[in-house]
């Protein structure tokens, strides 16, 4: 690929090309056909309800707990919902806008109309990708951030060769902004972007070392890189009492032995081979082609893909098929299309072009010939529960299980008088409205439909500040879902607002958590001291995670 960029007018003129217009149109048609909102999205929908009712960005009204993983996604939804209070529609429309921005950036990155259409076709071939272009989760925002990062990284390398240093400074500043914001979209996005950013930083450091730029020029990029995560971490510590979302502690602080988690991680990728073959093929091809490419841009992008999927392997993946792999798949497909663009200046391009197009068409029709793909799956997808299995290796096909109740198609046709969906989990929540407390999991639709006044304890700990710090119960588990036992007296403690936990060590531990999550004022000396002590492990003697992990590993052996 020739890194010498086309002029700006030519680059932007690609949007008038018929192939590009067809790619945009096809993507948006498939997007709205498959648009839906998943179970997990209702968790932050309930938090938005608490926010707009004056209780703050929390789960239960009495305790400050961060139940949303993506900070930027949550607050973007909150901002739009301030003007239009339909969380379902807001999340889907925001996803559509993000996907539109993603297509805009990728068209400018690829700079070739036919290759852009191939790029869109490869995205449509994957269930993992299109299942989570909407879903109410932050994936679409992640696609936008990644595409913008690759665009500015490519421009940075170009201006380093052909243009003035001022323009390169602007590109590097944009890269710093995007990397600084990435942990506020998803923390693991940092791994995907790190190799590319490291390459740009090394280039910039060499410029400074050789006296081409001054130290003062590096000040604002450093501010853009570190200020967003530092400011949010400071807010999180002061408001929630901990630096990370409660979801991170619930899903990573479980006590399951590392060997068992990594075994589950291998099964996670095997499940995707059977469920969504294009994802595994694209990931493998992109890593091999990228790492051995002569183009530095492709090498650092491939390194990011490899880092990200290695991390997924070490945490066991996720119980939801496609959700996490959709993000590296997007970058892998973009990398492969850029690899195709390398051949464009060659004399053999006309023949390679035909072979590649025919090969991609053959693969595309092969992967989309099944009834479970984004292009041909019906609008009542999932209604026939016997058509395909809903789980593979304990990994759950979420859209198949929930689409029939939570699709945009169903939502705009039905009039829900008491709730946002007619899913059975929502109906269970409606049954407990008006009660003081409930113990339940899964908790998304159930919690949203139960209302904001009831106190809900979730044994899987995603929304619970105490259980998220405890080891799992030693029973059956799947990645991201580790059930905890409720300590004696915990239900009574939540219901009464008093610490009634029987175990003396856990009693002390829960007392500290109550200071973090319930005490006011936020800046009292007692609370600030407790926040510091809690986060350096001063109360951890009441939580025996490691001993349980060792015992579980011995049982498995």
N, C-alpha and C positions, 0 to 999 in steps of 0.2 A: 504494500500500500504506500502510495506516495503521500508523505505527510505535508507536502506543500498544498496549502488550502486553496480552494477556488476563491474568487473574489466574493465579497459579501452578497452582492446583488444576484450572482449566479447561484450561490448557495441557497438563498431564500427563494429563488425562482423555481426550485424543485417542487414547491407546493402546488404549482399549476399543472404539473405533469399528470396525465391520466392514471398511470400506475400508482402514484402516490395517493391521489384522490380515491382510487378504488381501495387501496389499503386502509385508509382512514375509514371509509364507509363500511367496509367489511368488518373491521374491528368493532366499530360502534354498534353495528347490527347484532353481532354475536354477543357483545357486552350486555346490551339491554335484554336480549333474549334469555341470557343466563343470570341476570342480576338477582341477587338474593341477600339476605342478612342471616348470619349464622348465630348459633347459640351463644358463643362467647361475646358477641357484640352487645348483647342485652345486659351484660355485666356493666359496661360503661354507660349504657343507656340509663340504667338505674342510678348510677353515680351522677349523670347529668340531671336527672330528676331531683336528686338531693341538692345539687348545686343551685338549680333554679327555684327551689323552695327554701333557700336560705341556710341550708345545713353545710354547705361547702362541698368540695369535690371528694366525697366519701362514699362508702357503701352503706353501712348502717348509720343512722343519724347521730348516734351517741359516741361514735369512735372515728378518729381521723385515720383512715386506711386508704392507701393508693392502690386501687384495683385495676388501673389502666396501665398497660405496658408502654404504649406510645404517647408521650407527653404532647407532642405537636398535633398528632391526630385527634386526641381528646379535645384540646383547646380550639382547634379548627372547627370541629363539630359543635362545640359549645358556642363559638362566636356566631356561626350561621344559625344555630337553633335559637339564639337570642331573638332573631327576627322571624324565624319560621319554625315553630315548635313541633315538627314531625321528624323524630329522630331517624326513622326508617328511610324516608325520602331524602333527608339531608345527607345521610351516610352514603347512599347510592349516588346521588348527584355529585357529591364531593369526590367520590371514587372516579366518576366519569370525567370530571375536570382533570384530575390527576393523570388519568390514562391519556387524555388528550394532550397534556403537556409532555408526557412521556413519548408519545408518537411524534410530537413536534421536534423534540431534541434528537430522537433517534433518526428521523429523516435527515436532519442536518448533519448528524454524525456519519451516516452511511453515504450520503451525497450521490446516490445512484437509484433511480426510480424503480428499476426492476428488482434490484437487491432489496429495496425497502419492502416491496410486495412479498418477496420470499420471506423476509423477516416476519411480517405479519402472519403469513401462512404457517410458519413454524410455531409461532405463539399459539395460534388457533389449534394446532395439533395436540396441545398439551392440556389435559384436564387440570393438572396442578396449577398451571398458570391462570387459566380462565376461571376456575372455581374461586380464585381469590383476587380477581380484578375488582370484584365488588365485595360481598360477604360482610360488610360493615367493619372490617378490620383494616389495619394500616398498610397492607401490602401494596396497594395502588400508590400510596404516598412514597413507599420505599422504591418502587419502580421509577417514579419521577425523580427522586433524589439521585439514584444511580445513573440514570440517563443524563441528567444535568452534570454530574461529576465526570462521566466519560467525555461529554462534549467539551467541557472546560479543560480537561486533561489533554485531550487531543489538540485543542487550540493552544494550550501552553507549550506543547512541544513544537507546534508550527511556528508560533511567534518567536520561539527561541532560535529558529533558523532564519526567518524571513522578515520579521517586523521589529518595531521599536520596543525598547525595554519597558516603556510605560504600559503598553498593551499586555506584555507578559506579566507585569505586576498586577494588572487587573484580573488576569486569569488565575494567577496564584492566590490572590485574595478570595476569588470566588471558590476555589478549591478548599481553602481554609474554612470559609463559611459553611460549605456543604459537609465537610468532615466534622466540624464542630457541632453541627445540627444532627448528624447521623445517630449518635446515641440517644437523642431525644425522639427519634423515630423508632429505632430498635437498637439496642445495645450491640447486637451481633453484626450490625451493618458495618461497624468499625473494621472488623476483620476483612470484609469484602473490599473495602476501599483502601485499607492500610498500605498494601504494596504499591499501588498507583500513587498515593500521596507521598509515600516515602521516596519514590523515584523523583517526583517533582521537587520535594524538599532538598534532596541531594543536589539536584541541578541548581537550585536557588542558593544553597550553601556554597557551591563552587563559584558562583558568580560573586558572592560576597568575599570569598577567600581571595579571588583574583582582583578585587577592587572595582568590580563592575557596578556594584550597588553599595549603598551605605547601610549602616546598622539601623538608622531611623526608618528606612523603607520596610524593614522586617517587623516593625512594631505593630502596625495594624493587622497584618496577617496573623500574628501571634494572639492578638486580642480576639480576633474572629474565631480562631481555633479553640481557644480555651475558655472564653467567657460563657458561652451558652451552657455547656455541661456543668461548669463550676457554679454559675448562678442558680441553675435548677437544683443541683445537689444541695446547695446552701438552703434554698427554699424547702426542699424535701426534708432536710434534717430539722429545720425549725418547725415546720408545720406537721409533718408525719412522724418525725423522730428517728427516721432511718434514711439512708442515702438512696436505696434502690426501691423499685416497686414491690409491693407485697407479693406479687405474682412470682418474682424472681426467687424469693426465699422459699415459697411454697413448692416450686418446681425444681430447684437446684439444691435446697437444704433439706434433703429427705432421709439420708442415712442408708440408701441402697448401695451395696458394694459396687465399686467402679467396674469390676469385671462383668457383673451382671448388666450394668447400664450399657457397656460397650457391646455386649452380646445382643442386647435389644437394638442398639444402633445399627448393627449389621443387618438384622432382620428388617429394620426400617427401610433400608435401601433395597433389599430383596422384594419387599412388598411393593415398592414403587416400580420395580422392574415388571411385575405382573399387572399392576394397576395403571401405570402411565409410563410405558416403555420409552417414549420420546425424551422424557426428562433424563433418565439414566444415560441414554445414548448421547444426548447433547452435552451433558456434564463431562463424560469421559472424553469425547472428541475435542471439546473446547480446551480441556486441560492438556491433552497431548499436543494438539495443534498450536496452542498458545505458548506453552513452555518452550517448544522447540522452534518457535518463529524467529525470524531475523528482525522483527519489528518490536522495539522495546515496549510500546503501548500494549501489544497483545500479550507479551510475556507477563507484565505486571497485572493485567486483568485476569489471566489464567491463574496466577498465583493467588489472587483474591478469591477466585472460585474454589481453589483447592483448600485454602485456609478455612473458608466458611463451611464447606461440607465436612472437613475434618472435625471442626467444632461440633457440628450436628451429630457426627458419629460418637464423639466423646460424651455427649449429654443424652444419648439414646434417641435422638430425633424428636418426634412429637407424636402424640396419639392421633392427630388429625392428618389424614393423607393429603399431601400436596401443599399444606400451608407454608411450611418452612422452605421446602425445595423450590417453590415457585420463584423465590427471589434470586438464588444463584442460577436457576434455569434461564431467567430473563437475561442476565449478564452473559451466560454461556452462549445463547443464541445470537446475541449482539456480537460477541467475539467471533463466532463462526462466520457470520455474514461479513464482518470486516476482513476475515481471512480470505473469503471469496473475492473481495475487492482488490486484494493484492494482485490477482491475475489480470485485472482489467487492462493495465498498460501493455501487457504482453501481446505479441502478434497472434498467439494461439487463443486469445480471448474469445473470438467469434465461435470457435469450436468448443472451448471450455464452457462458454455461456450456454450453448445449447445442451451440452451434456449435464451441466449442473441444473438447469431448469427442468429437464426431463427427469433427472434423478430426484429432485425435490418434489416434483409433482407426483412421481410414483410413490415416494415415501409418505407424502401428505395424504394421498388417497388411501394408502394402506393403513395409516394410523387413524384416519377418520372414517373408516369403513365399519366401525363398531358403533353400537347404539349408545355408548356411554361417553362419547366425545362432545366437546362444546358446540360443534356445528350442528350435529344431527340429534342430540338428545332432546326428547320431547318437552313441551311446556309443563306437562304433569310428571316430570322426571321424579322417580322414587315412589310413584303411586303403586306400581307393581313390585311389592317388596321381595318377590321371589326371583326377580330377573337376574340380579347379580348379588354376590355376597356384600354385606355392608362393612365387614371387617376383614382385614388381611393381617395376620401376625399381630393381632391386638390393635391394629391401626384402623381408625374409623373413617369411612367415607361420609363426611359431614353433609355435603350438599345432597347426596342421595337420600340421607335420612331426614333432612329438614326442608328441602326445596319445595316439596308439595304444599307445605304450610307457610313458608317464609320467602317465597319468590315475589319479585316485583309484579309479575303477572297476576298472582293470586291476590296480592295486597291491593292492587288498583281495581279489582273486580268485586271484592267483598267489603261489606260494611261491618266493621268490628265495633260493637257498641261499648264493650267493657275493656278491650285490650287491643294490642297492636298485632296480634297473631292468634290463630285458633289452634295452635299446636297443643298437644296434650300436656306438655310441661307447663305451658301458660295456664291451662285450665286448672291444673293442680295448684298453681299459685293463687288463682282467683278464689279457690276454696278456703284459703287461710287468711284472706284479707280481713282485717279487724282483730286478728289474734295478736298476742303480745310477742310471741317468740316461735320460731320453727327451726328444725334441724333438717337440712336438705342438701343434696347434690345430685346431679348438676344443678346449677343455681342461676343461670343466665335468664332464660325466659321465665322460670319460676319466680325468681326474685323481682324481676321487673313487674310482672303481673300481680305479685302479692302486695305491691305498694311500698311506699318509703317509710311507713311508720313501724312496721313489724321488724323485729330484730331477727336476723337470719344467721345461723351458724352453719358453715359449710365444712364438712369433714375433710374435703380435699384441700382446704386451707387457702385457696386462691384469694378469698376475701376476708380471711380471719387472721388477725395479728398474732395471736398466741399460737394457734395450731401451725402456722407457717414456720414457726421456730422449732417445732417439735419433730422428732423422727417419725417416719411412717409406721403403720401399725404391724408391719411384718407379714401382712397378707398379700393377696394378689395385687398387682400394680401394672400400670402402663405409663409410658413416658409422659411427663407433664401432669399425671394424675396419681398422687400418692395419698392414700387415705390415712388420716390420723385418728387415734383414739381420743375421745374427749376425757380430759382429766376429771376425777371425781369432784363434783361441786362446780364445774365450769358453767353448765347450763344455768344453774341458780345464780351464779355470779353475773352473767350477762343479763339475765332477767331482772335482777334486783338492783344492779349497779353497785354491788358490794363484792369484795374479794372473799369468796367462800370456798376456794380450792383447798382440798384437804392436805395434799402432799406439801410439807413445809418448804422444800426447795422450789417447787413450782409456784407455791403461794408467793414467795419473794419475787420470783421471776415475773409473774403476772402483775404483781404490784408495780414493778418497774414499767411494764408495758402500758398499764393504765395511766401512769404519769405521762408517758409519751403520747398516748392516743386520746386521752380524755381530759387531762388537766388543763385548766386555764388559770392565768394568762400564759400565752405561749412562751414568753421571754422571762418567766420567773426563774430565779436563781436555782431553785430546787430542780425544776424541769431541765434546764440547760445542763446541770451537773449530771442528772440521770441519763440524758441523751448521750453525753460523752462516755459515761461508764458503761452503758448498754452496748454501744457500738465498738468498744474495745474489749468486750467479753467479760466484764466484771461479774455478770450474773449467770454466766453459762454453766456453772456447776449444777444447775437444775435441769440441764438438757443433755442427755447422754446419747448423742447421735452416733459417735464412733463405735461405742460398745455394741450397739444394736447392729451396725453394719457388719462387724466382725462375726457376730453370732449368726446373722443371716447367711453370710458367705459359707460358714461351716455347715449350716443346714443344707445349703444347695449342693455342697460337695458330698 
